[in-house]
Amino acid sequence: MLHRPVTCSIILVVLSFVSLAGNAKSPASESQEDNSKTAANTQKHASDSDESSYVGTEVCKTCHEDMPSKDFFKNYEASPHFVTTLDTKKGPEWHGCESCHGPGKEHVDGGGDKSKIFTFKDATPQQTSARCLRCHQYTDEHGNYDRSTHLANGVACIDCHSPHHAKESQFLMKVKSPELCYPCHMDVRAQFARPFHHRVNEGLIQCNDCHNPHGSFRPKQLRTNAAGDAVCFKCHSEKLGPYEYQRLLFA
């Protein structure tokens, strides 16, 4: 039979463990909470057809022109995205800043409250890329991105492109190719150091000349046909033929 002091100690220890277990959150529950918050954020800031909830790019400019980041709004004004403000056929949900960040009236009325507008920083790659694909999914180049290898591995559009801080004028890329691809594809970078290689580092060919970074129906996201050689003939046309034996055969 246990003495009273020992029994009380055991009870206190058990109660402590029960309390900790009740307050502890498993990684799965935390992940579910994060996903629900992000989903709520996306749903809240989904594109709205109510024109009164949009304020226009000029209103955004009044606060964001003097952002700490150098030339924040100036870079955007010089980018291809800014021409959306000239589109008179589509509604305000397709114009300027709010075409990506959603309606801004609540954000403005809240004194710049970030929870009142869609922010790319707190969203998943799938959610940020979905914003881009609203406009870009209808082209042959970008139409497969929502099922591409890059997006499946958590690479978002804004990981390679930057609407506000692009270092390259072409395609608003953050870094010039192939430096843009190498941080993820280190094994391929090593292959281009071999004595016989495609002259990518020399600037005569780019990664996207052979691969479509936005996805394709071929292995390795190749820009080719079922035979796998169409992409090669763009540069190696001498391999295409016709050859002498072919002409003799059909003469």
Stockholm file with secondary structure:
# STOCKHOLM 1.0

chainA/1-251         MLHRPVTCSIILVVLSFVSLAGNAKSPASESQEDNSKTAANTQKHASDSDESSYVGTEVCKTCHEDMPSKDFFKNYEASPHFVTTLDTKKGPEWHGCESCHGPGKEHVDGGGDKSKIFTFKDATPQQTSARCLRCHQYTDEHGNYDRSTHLANGVACIDCHSPHHAKESQFLMKVKSPELCYPCHMDVRAQFARPFHHRVNEGLIQCNDCHNPHGSFRPKQLRTNAAGDAVCFKCHSEKLGPYEYQRLLFA
#=GR chainA/1-251 SS CCCHHHHHHHHHHHHHHHHHHHHCCCHHHHHHHHHHHHHHHHHHTSCCCCGGGCCCHHHHHHHHTTCSSTTHHHHHHTSGGGGGGGCSSSCGGGSTTHHHHCCCHHHHHTTSCGGGSCCGGGSCHHHHHHHHHHHHTTSTTTTTGGGSHHHHTTCCHHHHBCTTTCSSSGGGBSSCTTTTTTTTCHHHHHHTTSSSCCCTTTTSSCHHHHBCTTCCSSGGGBSCCTTSCHHHHTTCGGGTCCCHHHHHHTC
#=GC SS_cons         CCCHHHHHHHHHHHHHHHHHHHHCCCHHHHHHHHHHHHHHHHHHTSCCCCGGGCCCHHHHHHHHTTCSSTTHHHHHHTSGGGGGGGCSSSCGGGSTTHHHHCCCHHHHHTTSCGGGSCCGGGSCHHHHHHHHHHHHTTSTTTTTGGGSHHHHTTCCHHHHBCTTTCSSSGGGBSSCTTTTTTTTCHHHHHHTTSSSCCCTTTTSSCHHHHBCTTCCSSGGGBSCCTTSCHHHHTTCGGGTCCCHHHHHHTC
//
